[in-house]
Amino acid sequence: MTKNRFVTTRNAIQERLLKDYDVLGTWAKVGQKWGLNKGLAFMIAKKNYEPKDPHLRHKLGLPALIPAPACRECGEVHVAKRCPRKPEAKHWRDWPDERIRWALENREEAVRIRTKP
């Protein structure tokens, strides 16, 4: 049987750290309660610091950060398959030579002619 783990948001953790600070009074005690050092507890609560270390993220209930492939065209990570910065060619004259060659070789008339006995 697997354990259900709840993924919390960074804002919720900030609120809980600030609430613990109000109750406990010092960042050292807050850090001790959470298993962090006092500086890191302060940075997460007050300075919007987001820990990158997977062990810290797991300890705080944050999701793991995983590497994502960067776009070849612009170097950024996109959710979509196409790069939004690179406009797709609207007319066949703007296509690269390889795409024109592929389109000519795989057009419907050429496929029908090649497949007929």
Helices and strands as residue ranges (DSSP letters): H 10-24, H 27-34, H 38-46, H 54-60, G 92-94, H 97-105, H 108-115
